[in-house]
Amino acid sequence: MTTAERQPFDTEEYEQRARGGPCFICAFLAGDPAYRHETVYEDEHHVAFFDRFPTLPGKLLAAPKPHIEHAVRDLDEAAYIRLMLFVRTVALAMEDVLKPERTYLLSLGSQQGNAHLHWHIAGLPPGVPYGRQQYHALMAESGVLPTPPEETSALAKRLNQAINTRLRPGA
């Protein structure tokens, strides 16, 4: 899948849902089918899952399971370090599997929408022209990639295996 295959994305509908609906991560974790995401990996404290509206192949989100809204104020040092080690492990596994040219890590959201703390983990495929990299590659306004469920499920298994390998070397 390449970034050239982007499909139009309704940003107004997305904003209404993000601002007027429940917390998408809490709803996902509670099993609400309207907020279903493909889980890649989870542990006691965190979850990694595919972005429903990916702008790059295999784009992931990583979040703490409890509803936490601010990385600096709402996490003590130990929880912050645990979260960042989780994000790093997921990002390294994504690099093992997808071999991106660069890995983007961003924490987005605000009190007005998508308030649950989460990190975007997005691998830039090799060969993307410079003018379509960085923020341009991440903007849904430029369209999103279609995600066939069978491809998503197969990639989730590969990423899960890569994460487990990183967490249990030699196992």
Summary of the structure (lengths in Angstrom):
residues: 171
radius of gyration: 15.6
end to end distance: 31.6
largest distance: 47.8
contacts: 485
relative contact order: 0.20
helix: 43%
strand: 18%
